[in-house]
Amino acid sequence: MNSKVKILVLRAPGTNCDGETIFAFEEAGGSCALVPVGELVRHEKRLADYQIMVIPGGFSYGDDIAAGKVLAGELRLKLREEVPEFVRRGGLILGACNGFQVLVKTSILPGFEVNGLQPLTLTNNDSGRFECRWVHLGVNQDSPCVFTKGIERMYLPVAHGEGKLVALPGVLSRVHPVVYYTDAGGKKTAKYPDNPNGSADAIAGICDDSGRIFALMPHPERHIRATQHPQWTRLGNASGYGDGFKIYRNAVEWAEGL
């Protein structure tokens, strides 16, 4: 499907969810370009030519130093003018898993610093191991997030070793939580295994003040079709879209108005 909405899917060595992300956005009506970060740094591609930028999941630069830290450094140091300008003119940014880690380590999320310090980070899971399974999620209905309009609950997979959200004192009250870990009944919980990492206040995803920058630890791009649900045969649901699809459709529909 052709679309005037152009999406830049950022790639770095170790990124591994770019293909699924492109499929999700193109299924939602967007037009994607897979762009290695070096092409932006060398000005071979221009961020200004796109309406949406995505930082997909994976292990950018092998998660050396810490998850997402090296790619975050590139965005802060080598694209320090392009990214803020993209945000100022109304562009959308989505980060999933490693993308969330990158966005908090640049302070693009939550969108502010505290005395020059990064106010949030994502650190090692309380379980001390890599968590790779499906989780229940609730969506904050009071959130300004563009991506989650009309969504109440989701069932999505996680795959991370550093997904625990922690914050400097007093910071959480200034953050916009968008997605929470819940139990199967939809109740927000800090208890393992429903909360796979021990995140503060069971937060699984946040946005900035505008609602146009959103990131989450679970992988919405891995539940685009109903048949990707791990129990789809038992549920008898072989057609239609999965729980993650509307995130991408919401983004494309919003960007069509830019």
Helices and strands as residue ranges (DSSP letters): E 6-11, H 18-27, E 31-36, H 37-41, G 47-49, E 52-55, G 60-63, H 69-78, H 82-88, E 92-96, H 98-105, E 120-123, E 131-139, E 153-160, E 164-167, G 172-174, E 176-182, G 200-202, E 203-207, E 213-216, G 220-222, G 226-228, H 232-235, H 245-255
